[in-house]
Amino acid sequence: MSTTSPFLAAAERHRKGVVSLLGDLVHTPSLSTNEEDVVNRLRQEMLDGGFDEVFIEPFGSVVGRIGNGPVNIVYDSHVDTVAIGSRGEWQTDPFEPTIRPDAGGGVMWGRGSSDDKGGIASMVQGAALYNELGRSESVTLWVVGSVQEEECDGLALEHVLTEVIPKPDLVVLGEATRCQVYRGNRGRIEVLVQLKGSSCHASAPDRGVNPVYHLAPVIAEVEALNSNLGKDDFLGSGSVALTKIECETPSLNAVPSTATIYLDRRLTAGESPEEALEEIRQLPAVKAAGGDVQLLTYERTSFTGMTLSQPKSFSTWVTPADHYGVKAGLETGRVALDKELATGSWVFSTNGVASMGKLGIPTIGFGPGDEVHAHTAHDQCALDDLVTAMAWYAAFPAVFAEHSRQVNLAGGNL
């Protein structure tokens, strides 16, 4: 990786360190609520990196601070991962980081490498590089390795932003963006649709009512609904996907008493959670079968012993293209990377549903890797992306602080 940028040159000198850190994180399983080992590894990395303060907050997220200036920036990447799914799909052991020469500087394969351990590895190392190269006296930089994002996006970060860190000026998410600047994602709801029947012995099925059979038209209408949802020029279309089917039955020789499907409904701009839920309730097959439609609730206990809960309803959010945080992100590309960056949005959901969607804190994203690899058996992150992200994270605080100063001088009108 040849460049004239001093930030990229400095990041390149730390390539071995960030690759080693990501390897350690991939090697350490961290399903939601079981992130303690990864959190402790990151805590030590922050201490070794010269952070001014490092602690594990009550819900389990690791938090590090550099500086004590009036401009507060939060870097956040979640540290939990989804499960591996079918082991047979994996070409290598998902918890043994494997580097392949698939691209210029190589690619690391393993669970979480793209979602989102590449992000947190680059953020921690990038923040340490920012400290090494010379911190801005006007900035307080917080780095958060948040927990339980995969099961309930935004829950842990919302807790940090309301109970631990005073309302910051900007949140930067480390989810995969292909090292571009992202500024939004669709919201979503998680829904169950349950049909009730009447159980009986399977030798005489006509004595009961099998609710599984009544699911067929419901499923067909859900599939059709997916093609008739709202569309936004920036975020794209809304969507609905059936993600799980189950039935309740006394035995394998009995007709089930209930049948349930679970839906993931993505909300584009202009779609509300309430309207989306009612849309499912009004499906003709759901009404004909007397289906019970419910919004799911999340409630689980962290490895620290603390329990948080919330309805599984997550807000659509977009930070305006002309916001000075977005402008600072793009300028950082020129300053740190010698290149022009593009803006975009995530297809999947992020902790931005809490920071911007719920709390109204301007939020952008910049992260290594490509979201197409998330939650797949080809989970991977290009090593050059780690270096690029480190350089961007190291340069961004000073660039953002200058943009913030200009906005204040202009009375908030830039």
C-alpha positions in Angstrom: 0.0 0.0 0.0 1.9 3.0 -1.3 0.7 6.5 -0.4 1.8 10.1 0.4 -0.5 10.3 3.4 1.3 10.4 6.8 -1.8 8.8 8.4 -1.7 5.8 6.0 2.0 5.5 6.4 1.7 5.5 10.2 -1.2 3.0 10.0 0.8 0.7 7.7 3.5 0.6 10.4 0.9 -0.8 12.8 -0.5 -3.4 10.3 0.9 -6.3 12.2 -0.7 -5.1 15.4 -4.2 -4.7 14.1 -4.1 -8.0 12.2 -3.0 -9.7 15.4 -5.8 -8.1 17.4 -8.4 -9.1 14.9 -7.1 -12.6 14.9 -7.4 -12.8 18.7 -11.0 -11.4 18.5 -12.0 -13.9 15.8 -10.5 -16.8 17.8 -12.6 -15.8 20.8 -16.3 -16.8 20.4 -18.6 -14.0 21.6 -22.3 -14.7 21.0 -24.7 -12.2 22.5 -24.6 -12.2 26.3 -21.3 -14.1 26.2 -18.9 -11.4 25.2 -16.9 -11.2 28.4 -13.6 -12.7 27.1 -13.6 -10.4 24.0 -14.5 -7.4 26.2 -11.5 -8.1 28.5 -9.2 -8.5 25.5 -10.3 -5.1 24.2 -10.0 -3.5 27.6 -6.3 -4.6 27.8 -5.7 -3.4 24.2 -7.0 0.0 25.2 -4.8 0.2 28.2 -1.8 -0.8 26.2 -2.7 1.8 23.6 -2.4 4.6 26.1 -6.1 5.5 26.6 -6.7 7.9 29.5 -9.5 5.9 31.0 -10.8 2.4 30.3 -13.7 0.6 32.0 -16.5 -1.9 31.5 -19.9 -0.3 32.1 -22.7 -2.1 34.0 -24.3 -3.7 30.9 -20.9 -5.1 29.7 -19.7 -2.8 26.9 -16.1 -1.8 27.1 -15.5 2.0 27.0 -12.2 3.8 26.5 -11.6 7.6 26.6 -8.8 9.7 25.0 -8.7 13.4 25.9 -11.0 15.7 27.7 -12.0 18.4 25.3 -15.5 20.0 24.7 -16.1 18.2 21.3 -17.3 14.7 22.2 -17.0 11.9 19.5 -18.1 8.3 20.1 -16.6 5.5 18.0 -18.8 2.4 18.4 -18.5 -1.2 17.1 -20.3 -4.1 18.5 -18.3 -7.1 19.8 -20.9 -9.9 19.6 -21.5 -12.2 16.6 -24.2 -14.5 15.3 -23.7 -18.2 15.6 -21.8 -20.1 12.8 -24.9 -21.9 11.4 -24.1 -25.1 9.5 -20.4 -26.0 10.1 -20.5 -27.8 6.8 -20.8 -24.5 4.9 -17.4 -23.3 6.3 -14.3 -23.9 4.3 -12.2 -23.2 7.4 -12.7 -23.3 11.1 -14.8 -20.2 11.9 -12.9 -19.6 15.1 -9.4 -20.1 13.7 -8.5 -16.9 11.8 -7.3 -17.8 8.4 -5.4 -15.4 6.1 -5.7 -16.0 2.4 -4.0 -14.0 -0.4 -7.4 -13.2 -1.9 -6.6 -9.5 -2.4 -3.6 -7.2 -2.4 -2.7 -7.4 1.3 -4.5 -10.6 2.1 -8.0 -11.4 3.6 -8.8 -12.7 7.1 -11.6 -15.3 7.2 -13.5 -16.2 10.4 -16.7 -15.5 12.2 -17.1 -11.8 13.0 -14.2 -10.6 10.9 -16.6 -8.4 8.8 -19.3 -8.0 11.4 -18.0 -6.3 13.4 -14.7 -7.4 14.9 -12.7 -5.8 12.0 -14.4 -2.5 13.0 -13.6 -2.6 16.7 -10.0 -3.8 16.0 -9.4 -0.9 13.6 -11.2 1.6 15.9 -9.1 0.7 19.0 -5.9 0.7 17.1 -6.9 3.8 15.1 -7.7 5.7 18.3 -4.3 4.7 19.8 -2.7 6.0 16.6 -4.6 9.2 16.9 -3.2 9.5 20.5 0.3 8.7 19.2 0.3 11.2 16.3 -1.0 14.0 18.5 -4.4 14.3 20.0 -6.6 17.4 19.5 -7.0 19.4 22.7 -10.6 20.2 21.8 -11.7 16.6 21.5 -12.9 13.9 23.9 -12.8 10.6 21.9 -14.7 7.7 23.3 -14.3 4.2 21.9 -17.1 1.7 22.7 -17.1 -2.0 22.1 -20.8 -2.6 22.6 -22.6 -5.9 23.5 -25.8 -7.7 22.4 -26.1 -5.8 19.1 -26.8 -8.9 17.1 -29.9 -9.8 19.1 -31.1 -6.2 19.8 -29.4 -3.5 17.8 -29.0 -0.2 19.6 -29.9 -1.5 23.1 -26.4 -1.5 24.6 -25.3 1.7 22.8 -28.5 3.5 24.0 -27.6 2.5 27.5 -24.1 3.9 27.1 -25.3 7.1 25.5 -27.9 7.8 28.2 -26.2 6.4 31.3 -22.5 6.5 30.8 -21.4 9.1 28.2 -22.8 12.7 28.1 -24.7 13.3 24.8 -21.9 13.4 22.2 -21.7 15.6 19.2 -21.4 12.7 16.8 -21.4 8.9 16.8 -19.2 7.0 14.3 -20.2 3.3 13.7 -17.6 0.8 12.6 -19.9 -1.5 10.7 -18.6 -2.6 7.3 -18.9 0.2 4.7 -16.1 -0.8 2.3 -14.2 2.1 3.7 -16.8 4.6 2.5 -18.9 7.0 4.6 -22.4 5.7 5.4 -25.2 7.8 6.9 -28.3 5.7 7.4 -30.2 2.4 7.5 -33.7 1.1 7.3 -35.6 0.5 10.5 -37.3 -2.8 11.3 -39.7 -4.7 13.5 -39.7 -8.4 14.5 -43.2 -9.9 14.5 -44.9 -13.3 15.2 -48.1 -14.5 13.6 -49.7 -17.3 15.5 -52.7 -19.4 14.3 -54.6 -21.6 16.7 -56.0 -25.0 15.9 -57.4 -28.0 17.8 -55.1 -30.9 18.6 -56.1 -34.5 18.1 -54.6 -38.0 17.4 -52.9 -38.1 14.0 -54.7 -41.3 13.2 -57.9 -39.3 12.9 -56.9 -35.8 11.7 -60.5 -34.9 10.9 -61.3 -34.7 14.6 -59.1 -31.7 15.0 -58.1 -28.5 13.2 -54.5 -28.4 11.9 -53.3 -24.7 12.0 -50.2 -25.5 10.0 -52.3 -26.0 6.9 -53.8 -22.5 7.4 -50.2 -21.1 7.3 -49.9 -21.8 3.6 -52.1 -18.8 2.4 -50.6 -16.6 5.1 -47.1 -17.3 3.9 -48.1 -16.7 0.3 -49.5 -13.3 1.2 -46.4 -12.4 3.1 -44.3 -13.3 0.1 -46.5 -11.2 -2.1 -46.4 -8.2 0.3 -42.6 -8.1 0.0 -43.0 -7.0 -3.6 -45.5 -4.2 -2.8 -43.8 -2.1 -0.1 -42.6 1.5 -0.1 -39.4 2.7 -1.7 -37.0 5.5 -0.9 -34.3 6.8 -3.4 -31.6 6.6 -0.7 -32.5 3.7 1.6 -34.2 1.5 -1.0 -37.4 -0.5 -0.6 -39.0 -1.9 2.5 -39.0 -5.6 2.8 -40.5 -8.5 4.8 -39.0 -12.0 5.2 -40.2 -15.1 6.9 -37.4 -16.2 9.2 -38.8 -19.0 11.3 -41.7 -21.5 11.4 -42.7 -23.6 14.4 -45.7 -25.5 15.7 -46.8 -26.7 19.1 -47.7 -30.4 19.2 -48.0 -33.1 21.9 -46.1 -35.6 19.8 -45.2 -36.6 16.3 -48.5 -38.6 16.0 -50.7 -35.7 17.0 -52.1 -32.7 15.1 -50.5 -29.5 16.3 -52.5 -27.0 18.5 -50.7 -23.9 17.3 -48.6 -22.8 14.3 -46.4 -19.7 14.3 -44.3 -17.8 11.8 -41.8 -15.1 12.6 -41.3 -12.1 10.3 -38.5 -9.6 9.8 -40.0 -6.4 8.4 -37.6 -3.7 7.2 -38.9 -0.2 7.2 -37.8 2.3 4.6 -38.3 6.1 4.9 -42.0 7.0 5.4 -42.9 3.6 6.9 -43.8 3.5 10.6 -43.6 0.4 12.9 -47.2 0.8 13.8 -48.4 0.9 10.2 -46.3 -2.1 9.3 -47.7 -4.1 12.1 -51.2 -3.2 11.2 -50.5 -4.1 7.5 -49.7 -7.7 8.6 -52.8 -7.9 10.8 -54.9 -6.9 7.8 -53.6 -9.6 5.5 -56.8 -11.5 4.3 -55.4 -14.9 5.2 -54.3 -13.7 8.7 -57.8 -12.3 9.3 -59.5 -15.4 7.9 -57.5 -17.7 10.2 -58.0 -15.4 13.3 -54.3 -14.9 13.5 -52.7 -13.3 16.5 -50.1 -10.7 15.4 -47.6 -9.5 18.0 -44.5 -7.3 18.2 -41.7 -9.3 19.9 -39.9 -8.1 23.0 -36.2 -8.6 23.8 -35.0 -9.3 27.3 -31.8 -11.0 28.2 -29.3 -10.7 31.0 -25.7 -9.6 30.2 -22.6 -11.4 31.4 -22.4 -8.7 34.1 -25.8 -9.8 35.5 -27.7 -6.7 34.3 -30.9 -7.1 32.3 -32.4 -4.7 29.8 -35.4 -5.1 27.7 -37.3 -3.3 24.8 -39.8 -4.0 22.1 -38.2 -5.2 18.9 -39.0 -2.1 17.0 -36.1 -0.1 15.6 -36.3 3.3 13.9 -35.3 4.2 10.4 -32.7 6.9 10.4 -30.7 9.1 8.0 -28.1 11.8 8.8 -28.5 14.5 6.2 -25.9 14.6 3.4 -25.1 18.2 4.3 -24.5 17.6 8.0 -21.0 18.7 9.0 -20.3 15.2 10.4 -20.8 13.7 6.9 -18.7 16.5 5.4 -15.9 15.8 7.9 -16.0 12.1 7.1 -15.6 12.9 3.4 -12.8 15.4 4.1 -11.0 12.8 6.3 -10.8 10.6 3.2 -8.9 13.4 1.4 -6.7 14.2 4.4 -5.9 10.6 5.6 -6.4 8.5 2.5 -5.6 10.7 -0.4 -8.9 9.8 -2.1 -12.5 10.9 -2.6 -15.0 8.9 -0.7 -18.6 8.1 -1.5 -21.6 8.1 0.8 -24.1 5.4 1.1 -26.4 3.4 3.5 -26.4 -0.1 5.0 -28.8 -2.7 3.9 -28.8 -4.2 7.3 -29.6 -2.5 10.7 -27.0 -1.0 13.0 -26.7 0.7 16.4 -27.6 3.9 14.6 -31.3 3.0 15.2 -30.6 4.1 18.8 -28.0 6.9 18.4 -29.7 8.8 15.5 -33.0 7.0 15.2 -34.1 7.2 18.8 -31.8 9.8 20.5 -31.3 12.1 17.6 -27.5 12.1 17.8 -26.0 12.7 14.4 -24.4 9.4 13.3 -22.2 8.3 10.4 -20.4 5.1 9.6 -17.0 4.1 8.4 -15.7 0.6 8.6 -13.5 -2.1 7.0 -15.0 -5.0 5.1 -18.1 -5.5 3.0 -21.6 -6.1 4.6 -22.3 -8.8 1.9 -20.0 -11.1 4.0 -21.9 -10.5 7.3 -23.7 -13.6 8.8 -22.4 -15.9 6.1 -19.9 -18.8 6.0 -17.6 -16.6 4.0 -17.2 -14.0 6.7 -14.0 -12.1 5.9 -12.2 -8.8 6.0 -9.5 -7.5 3.7 -6.3 -6.6 5.7 -5.7 -3.5 3.6 -9.2 -2.3 4.8 -8.0 -2.6 8.4 -5.1 -0.3 7.7 -7.2 2.2 5.7 -9.8 2.3 8.6 -7.0 2.9 11.2 -5.8 5.9 9.2 -9.3 7.3 8.8 -10.0 6.9 12.6 -6.7 8.5 13.5 -7.4 11.6 11.4 -11.1 12.1 11.9 -11.2 13.7 15.4 -9.2 16.7 14.4 -11.0 17.1 11.1 -14.4 16.9 12.8 -13.3 19.3 15.5 -12.4 21.9 12.9 -15.8 21.5 11.2 -17.5 21.8 14.6 -15.6 25.0 15.2 -16.6 26.5 11.9 -20.2 25.6 12.6 -20.1 27.3 15.9 -18.5 30.4 14.4 -21.3 30.5 11.8 -24.0 30.2 14.5 -24.9 26.6 13.5 -25.8 27.6 9.9 -23.2 25.6 7.9 
